[in-house]
Amino acid sequence: MGIVVNQSIKNVIITCLGFGIGAINTLFLFTKFLEEEYYGLVSYLFSVSNLIWPLMAFGVHNTLVKFYSSYTNRGERNKFLTMMLILPMCIALFVGAIGSALYEYILDFFNEDNTIVQPYVWTIYILAIALSYFEIFFAWAKVKLKSVFGNILKELFVRVCTMILLIFVSIEMITVQQFIYAIVMVYILRLVIMSMYAFGLHEFKFSFSLPSNYVSVFKYSLLILLAGSVATLLIDLDKTMIERYLPIEYVAKYGICAYIASVIIIPSRAMHQITYPLTAKLINEKGFEQLRELYKKSSLNLFTISGLLFVLIICNVNQLFELIPQEYELFIWVVLLIGAAKLFDNLLGNNNSILFNSDYYRLILYIGIGMAILAFILNWICIPIFGVTGAAIASFAAVFCYNLAKIWIVQKKFKMHPFSKNTLITLLLIIVFVFGFYFWDFGFHPIVNITLKSILIGAGYIILLYFLKISEDINNILKKIPRGA
């Protein structure tokens, strides 16, 4: 776990900084410098792009991680890497051709409501390409266990650039329309930088012939494409469907609440950058005892850390919304349900890595398609009845069922699960802290309230975590702090 802990700590710091800057952008700069409908427009464009890019990537970013360590011959590896670059390009060209042929029909889709989207529909395609190839080159770095630089580009680069561009909007250096086009250029620039870094890590030469196992590689990519699309669908379908039933500004209102809750995924996003390739390596080498240990440790560590974030968010969210313009009201059930879904995601540890790098990834595909259909039906039913809260209900229900299925598959096929008595203790700790601090508040300014309450919650949670000896890894890190190590 040494390299996992080392790079995970760096990635956690980077991801925390990224989410901090993202929070400033999402909660304060976007709400202050963009009108509600334009904020909703930006959120919508990125939500749709996130639904499309897994299709263009064709599962290559996962296929790279699974198969890379299995090649010992440099020639075969070059053939494999070349194939990984060309496949998404072919898909992107195919999707672009279809989009061009149906462009007028696509524009008509937005004629009746939310016509503000029409002039920017083409940016969805460009963003999807930039997102897909960035993830592919990021995977090139991950297989070399070099995740930190890519994580900086993923978590910090875009958010810093967005902050600068929003400031430009505020001082009228650029218009809102120019802001949207500039954001697209930022994503393209990020892709260029990531590709240069990735190529520098490999002794790579283009080899325009297929590797010997190309059939297995193609089949895996196809199935992972569908499985990855399902996972993305469960994340961004809600925002996309809100646009069909409610004015587009509600996409922004929902997005703010969902973003606050999504802070909980910081630990898993940081740790997965390094556990994913390690899991692939352990499965390829049949190191199942080490895999079982990694599964349990990653689950417990992620659950305890994300549990603290969940408590901090739920207990401070009311004060936080006092700092946001009044038109962006708090939907507390959105924060609670999306937060609980993200907390459950952390509880799974490296479960996704195990499934996507094993021979049982097909099962995830079938179950995932069922969950995507369930999410669509629930959004279709719940949004007209409950508004944006209905979207959160649909997302939580679909994610909950999906995660239960993934836990069951790993238990059934690998005879391992991520739970222990410390998992239950952590859950009880989270519940006690939420009920203990949510209804209690200082009578000061919201920023002072948030600061004081966060200090009390953080100190109490960490002290109990340490003395209850819930996580050996976390305790070892805490023991080093007084010595300055």
C-alpha positions in Angstrom: 0.0 0.0 0.0 3.0 2.3 0.1 2.8 3.7 -3.4 -1.0 3.8 -3.0 -0.8 5.9 0.1 2.0 8.2 -1.3 0.3 9.1 -4.5 -3.2 9.0 -3.0 -2.1 11.7 -0.4 -0.8 13.9 -3.3 -3.9 13.3 -5.3 -6.1 14.1 -2.3 -4.4 17.4 -1.8 -4.7 18.2 -5.5 -8.3 17.1 -5.7 -9.2 19.1 -2.6 -7.6 22.2 -4.1 -9.5 21.6 -7.3 -12.8 21.1 -5.5 -12.1 24.2 -3.4 -11.6 26.3 -6.5 -14.5 24.6 -8.1 -16.6 25.5 -5.1 -15.7 29.1 -5.4 -16.6 29.1 -9.1 -19.8 27.1 -8.6 -21.2 28.8 -5.5 -20.0 32.4 -5.9 -18.5 33.4 -9.3 -21.0 31.6 -11.6 -23.9 32.8 -9.5 -22.7 36.4 -9.3 -21.4 37.0 -12.9 -23.7 34.8 -15.0 -27.4 35.0 -15.3 -29.3 31.9 -14.1 -30.2 30.8 -17.7 -26.6 31.1 -18.9 -25.3 29.2 -15.8 -27.9 26.5 -16.5 -26.7 26.5 -20.2 -23.1 25.9 -19.2 -24.1 23.1 -16.8 -26.3 21.5 -19.4 -23.5 21.6 -22.1 -21.1 19.8 -19.8 -23.7 17.3 -18.7 -24.5 16.3 -22.2 -20.8 16.2 -23.1 -20.2 13.8 -20.2 -22.9 11.5 -21.5 -21.3 11.4 -25.0 -17.5 11.2 -24.3 -17.5 7.6 -23.1 -19.0 6.6 -26.4 -16.2 8.4 -28.3 -13.5 6.9 -26.0 -14.8 3.5 -26.8 -13.7 2.2 -23.4 -10.1 2.7 -24.4 -9.1 4.4 -21.1 -10.1 1.2 -19.2 -8.8 -1.2 -21.9 -5.3 0.4 -21.6 -5.1 -0.2 -17.9 -6.4 -3.8 -18.2 -4.1 -5.0 -21.0 -1.0 -2.8 -20.8 0.8 -4.9 -18.2 0.1 -8.1 -20.0 2.4 -7.1 -22.9 6.0 -8.1 -22.5 7.0 -7.6 -26.2 7.6 -3.9 -27.2 6.4 -4.4 -30.7 3.1 -5.9 -29.6 2.7 -3.1 -27.0 3.2 -0.5 -29.7 0.6 -2.1 -31.9 -1.7 -2.1 -28.9 -1.1 1.5 -28.1 -1.6 2.6 -31.7 -4.9 0.7 -31.8 -6.0 2.5 -28.6 -5.4 5.9 -30.3 -7.1 5.1 -33.6 -10.3 3.4 -32.3 -11.7 6.6 -30.6 -10.8 8.7 -33.7 -12.9 6.4 -35.9 -15.8 6.6 -33.4 -15.5 10.4 -33.2 -15.6 10.7 -37.0 -18.6 8.4 -37.2 -20.5 10.4 -34.5 -19.6 13.6 -36.2 -20.9 12.5 -39.5 -24.2 11.4 -37.9 -24.4 14.7 -36.0 -23.8 16.8 -39.2 -26.5 14.9 -41.1 -29.0 15.3 -38.3 -27.9 18.8 -37.1 -31.1 20.6 -38.1 -33.2 17.9 -36.3 -31.0 18.3 -33.2 -31.6 22.1 -33.2 -35.3 21.6 -33.5 -35.2 19.5 -30.3 -34.7 22.8 -28.5 -37.2 24.9 -30.4 -40.1 24.9 -28.0 -38.3 25.4 -24.7 -34.8 26.5 -23.8 -33.8 27.8 -27.2 -30.8 29.4 -25.6 -29.0 26.0 -26.2 -29.3 26.1 -30.0 -26.2 28.3 -30.9 -23.9 26.1 -28.7 -25.0 22.6 -29.6 -21.8 22.1 -31.7 -19.6 22.7 -28.6 -20.9 19.5 -27.1 -19.2 17.5 -29.8 -15.9 19.3 -29.4 -16.0 19.0 -25.6 -16.8 15.3 -25.9 -13.7 14.7 -28.1 -11.5 16.7 -25.7 -12.8 14.8 -22.7 -12.4 11.4 -24.2 -8.9 11.8 -25.5 -7.8 13.5 -22.2 -9.0 10.3 -20.3 -7.1 8.1 -22.8 -3.8 9.9 -22.4 -4.4 10.1 -18.6 -4.7 6.3 -18.7 -1.3 6.2 -20.6 0.2 7.9 -17.5 -1.6 5.7 -15.0 -0.2 2.5 -16.4 3.2 3.9 -15.5 1.9 4.6 -12.0 2.2 8.4 -12.8 -1.1 9.9 -11.9 -0.2 13.1 -10.1 0.4 15.4 -13.1 -2.7 14.1 -14.9 -4.7 14.7 -11.7 -3.4 18.3 -11.6 -4.7 18.9 -15.2 -8.0 17.1 -14.4 -8.8 18.7 -11.0 -6.9 22.1 -11.0 -6.2 23.3 -14.6 -9.7 23.7 -15.9 -11.1 25.2 -12.7 -8.3 27.7 -12.4 -8.8 28.7 -16.0 -12.6 28.9 -15.4 -12.0 31.2 -12.5 -9.8 33.5 -14.5 -12.4 33.6 -17.4 -15.2 34.4 -14.9 -13.2 37.3 -13.6 -12.8 38.5 -17.2 -16.6 38.3 -17.6 -17.0 40.3 -14.4 -14.8 43.2 -15.6 -16.3 43.0 -19.1 -13.1 41.9 -20.9 -15.1 39.1 -22.5 -18.9 38.5 -23.0 -20.7 35.5 -21.7 -20.8 34.0 -25.2 -17.0 34.4 -25.5 -16.7 32.8 -22.1 -18.4 29.6 -23.3 -16.1 29.4 -26.4 -13.0 30.1 -24.2 -13.9 27.2 -21.9 -14.0 24.9 -24.9 -10.5 26.1 -25.9 -9.3 25.4 -22.3 -10.4 21.8 -22.6 -8.6 21.5 -25.9 -5.4 23.0 -24.4 -5.6 20.6 -21.5 -5.8 17.6 -23.9 -2.7 18.9 -25.8 -0.6 19.2 -22.6 -1.7 15.7 -21.3 -0.9 14.1 -24.7 2.6 15.6 -24.6 3.2 14.3 -21.1 1.9 10.8 -21.9 4.0 10.4 -25.0 7.1 11.4 -22.9 6.5 8.5 -20.5 6.6 5.8 -23.2 9.1 4.6 -25.7 6.4 4.5 -28.3 6.4 4.2 -32.1 3.3 4.1 -34.2 2.7 0.6 -35.5 -0.2 0.3 -37.9 -0.9 -3.4 -37.5 -3.1 -5.2 -35.0 -1.8 -6.9 -31.9 -2.1 -10.7 -31.7 -5.0 -10.4 -29.1 -6.9 -7.7 -30.9 -10.2 -9.6 -30.8 -10.1 -9.8 -27.0 -9.0 -6.1 -26.8 -11.8 -5.0 -29.1 -14.5 -7.1 -27.3 -13.4 -5.8 -24.0 -13.4 -2.2 -25.3 -16.9 -2.6 -26.7 -18.3 -4.0 -23.4 -16.5 -1.4 -21.3 -17.7 1.3 -23.6 -21.3 0.3 -22.8 -20.5 -0.2 -19.1 -18.7 3.1 -18.8 -21.6 4.8 -20.6 -24.0 3.4 -18.1 -21.9 4.7 -15.2 -21.7 8.2 -16.8 -25.4 8.0 -17.5 -26.2 7.4 -13.9 -24.2 10.6 -13.0 -25.4 13.1 -15.6 -28.8 11.8 -16.8 -30.5 13.8 -14.0 -29.3 17.2 -15.2 -30.1 16.4 -18.8 -33.6 15.3 -18.0 -34.3 18.3 -15.8 -33.8 20.5 -18.9 -36.7 18.6 -20.6 -39.2 19.2 -17.8 -38.2 22.5 -16.1 -36.7 25.8 -17.2 -33.0 25.6 -17.8 -32.1 27.7 -14.8 -33.1 24.7 -12.6 -30.2 22.8 -14.1 -28.0 25.3 -12.4 -29.9 25.2 -9.1 -29.8 21.4 -9.1 -26.1 21.5 -10.2 -25.1 23.7 -7.2 -26.7 21.3 -4.7 -25.2 18.2 -6.5 -21.8 19.8 -6.7 -21.8 20.5 -2.9 -22.6 16.8 -2.3 -20.1 15.6 -4.9 -17.2 16.9 -2.7 -17.6 13.5 -1.0 -16.0 11.8 -4.0 -12.7 13.5 -3.5 -11.0 10.6 -1.6 -12.2 8.0 -4.2 -11.2 10.1 -7.2 -7.7 10.6 -5.7 -7.1 6.9 -4.6 -8.6 5.4 -7.8 -6.0 7.0 -9.9 -3.4 4.6 -8.5 -5.5 1.6 -7.2 -7.0 1.0 -10.7 -3.7 0.0 -12.4 -2.5 -1.8 -9.3 -5.7 -3.8 -9.2 -5.3 -4.7 -12.9 -1.7 -5.9 -12.2 -2.8 -8.0 -9.2 -5.5 -9.7 -11.3 -3.2 -10.3 -14.2 -0.7 -11.9 -11.8 -3.4 -13.7 -9.8 -2.4 -12.1 -6.5 -5.8 -12.5 -4.9 -4.6 -12.3 -1.3 -3.1 -8.9 -1.9 -6.2 -8.0 -3.9 -8.5 -8.9 -0.9 -6.3 -6.8 1.4 -6.4 -3.8 -1.0 -10.2 -4.2 -1.4 -10.9 -4.0 2.4 -8.4 -1.3 3.1 -9.5 0.9 0.2 -13.1 0.5 1.2 -12.5 1.3 4.9 -10.1 4.2 4.3 -12.4 5.8 1.7 -15.5 5.3 3.9 -14.0 6.9 7.0 -12.6 9.9 5.1 -15.6 10.5 2.9 -17.8 10.0 6.0 -16.2 13.1 7.6 -16.8 15.1 4.4 -20.4 13.9 4.4 -20.9 15.1 8.0 -19.3 18.5 7.3 -21.4 19.1 4.2 -24.8 18.2 5.7 -24.1 20.1 9.0 -22.9 23.3 7.2 -25.1 23.4 4.1 -27.7 25.7 5.5 -25.1 28.3 6.5 -23.4 27.9 3.1 -26.5 28.8 1.2 -26.8 32.0 3.3 -23.8 33.2 1.3 -25.3 32.4 -2.1 -27.7 34.7 -4.0 -31.3 34.1 -2.8 -32.5 32.9 -6.3 -30.4 29.8 -5.8 -32.4 28.1 -3.1 -31.3 25.1 -1.1 -32.8 21.7 -1.9 -31.7 19.9 1.2 -32.9 16.5 0.0 -30.9 16.8 -3.2 -27.7 17.4 -1.1 -28.6 14.5 1.3 -29.5 12.0 -1.4 -26.7 12.7 -3.8 -24.3 12.9 -0.8 -25.5 9.5 0.4 -25.0 8.0 -3.1 -21.4 9.3 -3.2 -20.8 8.0 0.3 -21.9 4.5 -0.9 -19.6 4.8 -3.9 -16.7 5.4 -1.5 -17.7 2.4 0.5 -17.1 0.2 -2.5 -13.3 0.9 -2.4 -11.7 -0.5 -5.6 -14.7 -2.6 -6.5 -15.0 -1.1 -9.9 -11.4 -1.8 -10.6 -11.8 -5.4 -9.7 -14.8 -5.9 -11.9 -13.6 -4.0 -15.0 -10.3 -5.8 -14.9 -11.7 -9.3 -14.4 -13.6 -11.8 -16.6 -16.9 -10.7 -15.1 -17.1 -7.2 -16.5 -19.9 -8.5 -18.8 -22.2 -9.0 -15.8 -21.7 -5.3 -14.9 -22.7 -4.4 -18.4 -26.0 -6.2 -18.2 -26.8 -5.0 -14.7 -25.7 -1.4 -15.6 -28.1 -1.3 -18.6 -30.9 -2.3 -16.3 -29.9 0.4 -13.9 -29.7 3.1 -16.6 -33.2 2.1 -17.7 -34.4 2.3 -14.1 -32.8 5.8 -13.7 -34.5 7.0 -16.9 -37.9 5.7 -15.8 -37.5 7.1 -12.3 -36.4 10.5 -13.6 -39.3 10.5 -16.0 -41.7 9.8 -13.2 -40.2 11.8 -10.3 -39.1 15.1 -11.9 -42.6 16.2 -12.9 -43.9 15.3 -9.5 -41.1 16.4 -7.1 -39.1 18.8 -9.3 -35.3 18.7 -8.9 -35.7 16.6 -5.7 -37.2 14.0 -8.0 -34.0 13.8 -10.0 -32.1 13.2 -6.8 -34.5 10.4 -5.7 -34.0 8.8 -9.1 -30.2 9.0 -9.0 -30.0 7.7 -5.5 -32.2 4.7 -6.1 -30.4 3.7 -9.3 -26.9 4.1 -7.7 -28.0 2.2 -4.6 -29.2 -0.8 -6.6 -26.2 -0.7 -8.9 -23.7 -0.6 -6.1 -25.5 -3.5 -4.3 -25.2 -5.5 -7.4 -21.5 -4.9 -7.8 -20.8 -5.9 -4.2 -22.8 -9.1 -4.7 -20.9 -10.0 -7.9 -17.4 -9.6 -6.3 -18.6 -11.6 -3.3 -20.0 -14.3 -5.5 -17.1 -14.6 -8.0 -14.1 -13.7 -5.8 -15.3 -14.7 -2.4 -14.4 -11.3 -0.9 -16.3 -8.3 0.4 -15.1 -4.9 1.7 -16.9 -4.9 5.1 -15.7 -5.4 8.6 -16.9 -4.4 12.1 -15.1 -1.2 11.7 -17.3 -0.4 8.7 -20.3 -0.5 11.0 -18.6 1.6 13.7 -17.8 4.2 11.0 -21.4 4.3 9.9 -22.6 4.8 13.4 -20.0 7.5 13.9 -21.3 9.3 10.8 -25.0 9.1 11.9 -24.2 10.3 15.4 -22.2 13.3 14.2 -24.9 14.3 11.6 -27.7 14.3 14.2 -25.5 15.8 16.8 -24.5 18.8 14.8 -27.1 19.4 12.1 -29.7 21.1 14.4 -27.1 22.9 16.4 -25.6 26.2 15.4 -23.7 29.3 16.6 -25.4 32.7 16.2 -22.6 34.3 14.3 -22.0 35.2 10.6 -22.3 32.1 8.3 -18.6 32.0 7.6 -17.8 32.0 11.4 -20.5 29.4 12.0 -19.1 27.1 9.3 -15.5 27.5 10.5 -16.3 26.9 14.2 -18.6 24.0 13.5 -16.1 22.4 11.1 -13.3 22.6 13.6 -15.4 20.9 16.3 -16.7 18.2 13.9 -13.3 17.6 12.4 -11.5 17.4 15.7 -14.1 15.2 17.4 -14.4 12.8 14.4 -10.6 12.4 14.0 -10.0 11.9 17.8 -12.7 9.2 17.9 -11.3 7.6 14.7 -7.9 7.5 16.3 -8.8 6.1 19.7 -11.3 3.6 18.2 -8.5 2.3 15.9 -10.8 2.1 13.0 -8.2 2.3 10.2 -4.6 1.2 10.7 -3.4 3.3 7.7 -5.1 6.5 8.9 -3.8 5.9 12.5 -0.2 5.5 11.1 -0.5 8.8 9.2 -1.9 10.6 12.3 1.0 9.2 14.5 3.5 10.7 12.1 2.0 14.2 12.3 3.4 15.3 15.7 6.9 14.2 14.6 6.6 16.3 11.4 7.1 13.2 9.2 
